[in-house]
């Protein structure tokens, strides 16, 4: 691939353009808002000048509701040899293109499974897709050259290609992406009118659950509008679990011993099923999830503390597999949770303690 046209310079489009431009591809940028394309160009994602002729690949990075119409226009104008989109829903745009009578041979639907709470070109990074799954949904009509160009794009963005059926993809993202967004927003909405004293008690758990609730509502309305059925199906299952959990909790309030026992069993059931589902989430580098031991260290909130603790862990010959930080309320301090292989936990605790760090049980 020598040339590409990125149509839509938001987070995903600009990130893809940055990755391609950084690997020697001549990238042209266009957006319905010319200032967005100009910003992306200023960031080094390419040029906002129109290409002189057809490019090798056109990447359509617009909201799902507009994907099919933008693709159809680009294909009729012959702006590229091959076309793909990066919309988060795949079945709908493909069916819209079929209804428009567009030849699907030069087209493939794709979806990079990466994003941020922030949107727009200023949030873009060239490494956004590194190590992340990038779904490809070819059909029997997809030309082999088009599939190869899509695979080349995925490789240049250092993502991991995953081939799926379009409708299977939409059901999958309803479960692992779209429903979590709504549930996160629902939990965060409980905080809107909460007493300030309660809000001040927020810890890492509520921060983890509500992190993606900071996402742009307009963007998510567009995404969910393109995949409402599969998301509603997943939420219906969650709603059934919620009803059962509410009944179980009410049972725990009862003076009747049988109702309390039934309530306990109901709560244990949902928690155990949660455990079973959680262990299926892929671990580091997409491998099977691993069980790590936590070494908790109290640190002050000042420059260089994290760097120092990582350096001391390195001197001890221990690899930090993951890290979390809990910030203390009302104090300039926090608890760093260093996740390491169980066999390394004791050695790391001893080494950090010897270097003056405060280890917490």
C-alpha positions as CSV (number, residue, x, y, z in Angstrom):
1,X,0.0,0.0,0.0
2,X,1.4,3.3,-1.1
3,X,-1.5,5.7,-0.9
4,X,-4.7,5.9,1.3
5,X,-7.6,8.2,1.8
6,X,-9.1,8.5,5.3
7,X,-12.6,9.9,5.2
8,X,-13.5,11.1,8.7
9,X,-10.8,12.4,11.0
10,X,-12.1,11.6,14.4
11,X,-10.3,9.5,17.0
12,X,-10.2,6.2,14.9
13,X,-9.7,7.8,11.5
14,X,-6.9,10.0,12.6
15,X,-5.2,7.3,14.7
16,X,-5.2,5.0,11.6
17,X,-3.9,7.8,9.5
18,X,-1.1,8.5,12.0
19,X,-0.1,4.8,12.0
20,X,-0.1,4.7,8.1
21,X,1.8,8.0,7.7
22,X,4.3,6.9,10.2
23,X,5.1,3.8,8.1
24,X,5.6,5.6,4.8
25,X,2.1,5.6,3.3
26,X,1.0,8.8,1.6
27,X,-2.3,9.6,3.4
28,X,-5.0,12.1,2.3
29,X,-7.5,13.3,4.8
30,X,-11.0,14.5,4.3
31,X,-13.8,15.4,6.8
32,X,-17.2,17.1,6.5
33,X,-15.6,19.6,9.0
34,X,-12.5,20.9,7.1
35,X,-11.0,22.1,10.4
36,X,-10.9,18.6,11.7
37,X,-9.0,17.3,8.7
38,X,-6.6,20.3,9.0
39,X,-6.0,19.5,12.6
40,X,-5.3,15.9,11.8
41,X,-2.9,17.0,9.1
42,X,-1.1,19.3,11.5
43,X,-0.6,16.4,13.8
44,X,1.3,14.5,11.1
45,X,-1.5,12.2,10.0
46,X,-1.2,13.2,6.3
47,X,-2.3,16.0,4.0
48,X,-5.8,17.5,3.7
49,X,-5.2,18.1,0.0
50,X,-7.2,15.9,-2.3
51,X,-5.4,13.0,-4.1
52,X,-4.7,13.5,-7.8
53,X,-6.2,10.1,-8.7
54,X,-7.5,6.9,-7.1
55,X,-5.7,5.8,-4.0
56,X,-4.9,2.2,-3.1
57,X,-7.3,2.1,-0.1
58,X,-10.1,4.4,1.2
59,X,-10.8,4.1,4.9
60,X,-14.3,5.4,5.9
61,X,-14.3,6.4,9.6
62,X,-17.7,8.0,10.1
63,X,-20.6,7.2,12.4
64,X,-22.5,4.0,11.6
65,X,-25.6,6.0,10.5
66,X,-23.6,7.6,7.7
67,X,-21.2,4.8,6.8
68,X,-23.2,3.3,3.9
69,X,-24.0,6.6,2.3
70,X,-20.4,7.9,2.5
71,X,-19.1,4.5,1.2
72,X,-21.6,4.5,-1.7
73,X,-20.6,8.0,-2.7
74,X,-16.8,7.3,-2.5
75,X,-17.3,4.1,-4.5
76,X,-19.3,5.7,-7.2
77,X,-16.7,8.5,-7.5
78,X,-14.0,5.9,-7.8
79,X,-11.7,7.5,-5.3
80,X,-9.8,4.2,-4.5
81,X,-9.1,0.6,-5.7
82,X,-10.4,-0.8,-2.4
83,X,-12.7,0.4,0.4
84,X,-13.3,-0.4,4.0
85,X,-15.0,1.1,7.0
86,X,-14.2,1.0,10.7
87,X,-17.7,1.4,12.1
88,X,-18.5,-0.4,15.3
89,X,-21.5,-2.1,13.7
90,X,-21.1,-4.3,10.6
91,X,-24.4,-5.9,9.5
92,X,-26.4,-2.7,9.0
93,X,-24.0,-0.8,6.7
94,X,-23.5,-3.9,4.5
95,X,-27.2,-4.4,4.1
96,X,-27.6,-0.7,3.3
97,X,-25.0,-0.9,0.6
98,X,-26.7,-3.9,-0.9
99,X,-30.0,-2.0,-0.9
100,X,-28.3,0.9,-2.7
101,X,-27.1,-1.5,-5.4
102,X,-23.4,-1.0,-4.8
103,X,-20.9,-3.6,-6.1
104,X,-19.5,-5.1,-2.9
105,X,-16.4,-6.7,-4.5
106,X,-14.1,-3.8,-3.7
107,X,-15.4,-3.4,-0.1
108,X,-14.8,-5.1,3.2
109,X,-16.3,-4.1,6.6
110,X,-13.9,-3.9,9.5
111,X,-13.9,-2.8,13.1
112,X,-10.8,-2.1,15.2
113,X,-11.5,-3.0,18.9
114,X,-9.9,0.0,20.3
115,X,-11.0,3.4,21.5
116,X,-10.9,6.0,24.3
117,X,-13.4,8.0,26.3
118,X,-12.3,11.1,24.4
119,X,-13.1,11.7,20.7
120,X,-11.7,13.9,17.9
121,X,-8.4,14.1,16.2
122,X,-6.6,15.6,19.2
123,X,-7.3,12.3,21.1
124,X,-5.7,10.2,18.4
125,X,-2.4,8.3,18.7
126,X,-0.5,6.2,16.2
127,X,-0.3,3.3,18.7
128,X,-4.1,3.1,19.4
129,X,-4.5,-0.2,17.7
130,X,-1.3,-1.9,18.7
131,X,-2.0,-5.5,20.0
132,X,-5.7,-4.9,19.7
133,X,-8.1,-7.2,17.8
134,X,-9.2,-5.7,14.4
135,X,-12.3,-7.6,13.1
136,X,-12.6,-8.2,9.3
137,X,-16.0,-9.3,7.9
138,X,-15.4,-10.4,4.3
139,X,-18.3,-11.9,2.2
140,X,-18.2,-14.2,-0.7
141,X,-18.3,-11.0,-2.9
142,X,-15.1,-9.5,-1.4
143,X,-12.2,-9.4,-3.8
144,X,-9.0,-11.1,-2.7
145,X,-7.0,-8.0,-3.3
146,X,-9.3,-6.0,-1.1
147,X,-8.9,-8.5,1.7
148,X,-5.2,-8.4,1.3
149,X,-5.1,-4.6,1.5
150,X,-7.3,-4.7,4.7
151,X,-4.8,-7.2,6.2
152,X,-2.0,-4.9,5.3
153,X,-3.7,-2.0,7.0
154,X,-4.2,-4.1,10.1
155,X,-0.5,-5.1,10.0
156,X,0.7,-1.4,9.5
157,X,-1.4,-0.4,12.5
158,X,0.1,-3.4,14.5
159,X,-3.3,-4.8,15.3
160,X,-4.4,-8.5,15.4
161,X,-6.7,-9.5,12.5
162,X,-9.9,-11.5,13.5
163,X,-12.2,-12.7,10.7
164,X,-15.9,-12.9,11.6
165,X,-19.4,-12.9,10.1
166,X,-20.9,-9.4,10.2
167,X,-24.0,-10.3,12.2
168,X,-21.9,-12.5,14.6
169,X,-19.7,-9.5,15.2
170,X,-22.7,-7.3,16.0
171,X,-23.9,-9.8,18.6
172,X,-20.4,-10.0,20.1
173,X,-19.9,-6.3,20.5
174,X,-23.4,-6.0,21.9
175,X,-22.1,-8.2,24.7
176,X,-18.5,-7.0,25.2
177,X,-18.7,-3.3,24.3
178,X,-22.2,-1.8,23.9
179,X,-23.9,-3.3,26.9
180,X,-21.0,-2.5,29.3
181,X,-21.2,1.1,28.1
182,X,-24.9,1.4,29.1
183,X,-24.4,-0.4,32.4
184,X,-21.5,1.8,33.3
185,X,-23.6,4.9,32.5
186,X,-26.5,3.5,34.6
187,X,-24.3,3.0,37.6
188,X,-22.7,6.5,37.2
189,X,-26.2,8.0,36.9
190,X,-26.9,6.8,40.4
191,X,-24.2,9.2,41.5
192,X,-25.7,12.3,39.9
193,X,-28.1,13.0,42.8
194,X,-26.2,11.2,45.5
195,X,-25.3,12.8,48.8
196,X,-21.9,14.5,48.7
197,X,-20.8,12.4,51.7
198,X,-21.5,9.2,49.8
199,X,-19.7,10.4,46.7
200,X,-16.6,11.2,48.8
201,X,-16.4,7.5,49.7
202,X,-15.8,6.5,46.0
203,X,-13.0,4.1,45.7
204,X,-11.3,2.2,42.9
205,X,-14.3,-0.2,42.4
206,X,-16.7,2.6,41.4
207,X,-14.0,4.3,39.3
208,X,-13.4,1.0,37.4
209,X,-17.1,0.5,36.8
210,X,-17.8,4.1,35.7
211,X,-14.7,4.9,33.7
212,X,-16.3,4.5,30.3
213,X,-19.4,6.5,31.5
214,X,-17.3,9.5,30.6
215,X,-17.8,8.7,26.8
216,X,-19.5,11.1,24.4
217,X,-23.3,10.5,24.6
218,X,-23.9,11.7,21.0
219,X,-21.4,9.2,19.7
220,X,-23.0,6.3,21.7
221,X,-26.5,7.2,20.6
222,X,-25.3,6.7,17.0
223,X,-23.6,3.4,17.8
224,X,-26.5,2.0,19.7
225,X,-29.0,3.1,17.1
226,X,-27.2,0.9,14.7
227,X,-27.2,-2.2,16.9
228,X,-30.3,-1.9,19.1
229,X,-31.7,-5.5,18.8
230,X,-28.6,-7.4,20.0
231,X,-27.9,-4.9,22.8
232,X,-31.6,-5.2,23.9
233,X,-31.2,-9.0,23.9
234,X,-28.2,-8.8,26.2
235,X,-29.8,-6.2,28.5
236,X,-32.9,-8.4,28.8
237,X,-30.7,-11.2,30.2
238,X,-29.0,-8.7,32.6
239,X,-32.5,-7.4,33.6
240,X,-33.6,-11.0,34.5
241,X,-30.5,-11.3,36.7
242,X,-31.2,-8.0,38.3
243,X,-34.8,-9.1,39.1
244,X,-33.5,-12.3,40.6
245,X,-30.9,-10.4,42.6
246,X,-33.4,-7.9,44.0
247,X,-35.6,-10.8,45.1
248,X,-32.6,-12.5,46.7
249,X,-31.7,-9.3,48.6
250,X,-35.3,-8.8,49.8
251,X,-35.1,-12.4,51.0
252,X,-32.1,-11.6,53.1
253,X,-34.2,-8.9,54.8
254,X,-36.9,-11.3,55.8
255,X,-37.4,-12.7,59.2
256,X,-38.3,-16.1,57.6
257,X,-35.3,-18.4,57.7
258,X,-36.2,-20.2,54.5
259,X,-36.5,-16.9,52.6
260,X,-33.1,-15.8,54.0
261,X,-31.5,-19.1,52.9
262,X,-33.0,-18.8,49.4
263,X,-31.8,-15.2,49.3
264,X,-28.3,-16.3,50.2
265,X,-28.3,-19.0,47.5
266,X,-29.5,-16.4,44.9
267,X,-26.7,-14.0,45.7
268,X,-24.1,-16.7,45.8
269,X,-25.3,-17.9,42.4
270,X,-24.9,-14.6,40.6
271,X,-21.5,-14.0,42.2
272,X,-20.3,-17.4,41.2
273,X,-21.5,-17.0,37.7
274,X,-19.7,-13.7,37.7
275,X,-16.5,-15.4,38.7
276,X,-16.9,-18.0,36.0
277,X,-17.5,-15.3,33.3
278,X,-14.6,-13.2,34.5
279,X,-12.1,-15.9,34.1
280,X,-13.0,-16.1,30.4
281,X,-11.8,-12.6,29.8
282,X,-8.5,-12.8,27.9
283,X,-5.4,-11.9,29.9
284,X,-2.1,-10.3,29.1
285,X,-1.4,-10.2,25.3
286,X,-4.6,-12.0,24.7
287,X,-3.4,-15.1,26.4
288,X,-5.4,-17.1,28.9
289,X,-6.0,-15.1,32.1
290,X,-3.3,-15.5,34.8
291,X,-3.6,-15.3,38.5
292,X,-1.3,-12.7,40.0
293,X,-0.4,-11.8,43.5
294,X,-0.8,-8.2,44.7
295,X,2.0,-6.3,46.5
296,X,0.5,-3.1,47.9
297,X,2.8,-0.2,48.5
298,X,1.9,3.2,50.1
299,X,3.3,6.1,48.1
300,X,3.1,9.9,48.3
301,X,1.6,11.9,45.5
302,X,4.7,13.6,44.1
303,X,6.7,13.5,40.9
304,X,8.9,10.5,40.4
305,X,7.3,8.1,43.0
306,X,6.0,5.7,40.4
307,X,9.2,5.7,38.4
308,X,11.2,5.0,41.6
309,X,9.1,2.1,42.6
310,X,9.2,0.6,39.1
311,X,13.0,1.1,39.1
312,X,13.3,-0.7,42.5
313,X,11.2,-3.6,41.2
314,X,13.4,-3.8,38.2
315,X,16.5,-4.0,40.4
316,X,14.9,-6.8,42.3
317,X,14.5,-8.7,39.0
318,X,10.7,-8.7,39.2
319,X,8.4,-8.0,36.3
320,X,5.3,-5.9,37.0
321,X,2.5,-7.6,35.2
322,X,-0.1,-5.0,35.9
323,X,-0.6,-2.0,38.2
324,X,-3.5,-0.1,39.8
325,X,-3.6,3.0,42.0
326,X,-6.0,3.8,44.7
327,X,-5.9,7.5,45.7
328,X,-6.4,8.3,49.3
329,X,-9.4,10.6,50.1
330,X,-8.2,14.0,51.5
331,X,-4.5,13.0,51.6
332,X,-1.7,13.4,49.1
333,X,-1.0,9.7,49.1
334,X,-2.1,6.6,47.4
335,X,-1.9,2.8,47.4
336,X,-0.1,1.2,44.4
337,X,-1.1,-2.3,43.8
338,X,1.7,-4.1,41.9
339,X,0.5,-7.4,40.3
340,X,3.2,-10.0,39.9
341,X,3.7,-13.7,39.5
342,X,2.9,-15.4,42.8
343,X,6.4,-16.8,43.0
344,X,7.8,-13.3,42.9
345,X,5.6,-11.6,45.5
346,X,7.6,-12.4,48.6
347,X,10.9,-11.3,47.0
348,X,9.4,-8.1,45.7
349,X,7.9,-7.2,49.1
350,X,11.2,-7.9,50.9
351,X,13.2,-5.9,48.3
352,X,10.9,-2.9,48.4
353,X,10.7,-2.9,52.2
354,X,14.5,-3.0,52.3
355,X,14.6,0.1,50.1
356,X,12.3,2.0,52.5
357,X,8.9,1.5,50.9
358,X,5.8,1.0,53.1
359,X,4.3,-2.4,52.3
360,X,0.7,-2.9,53.2
361,X,-1.0,-6.3,53.8
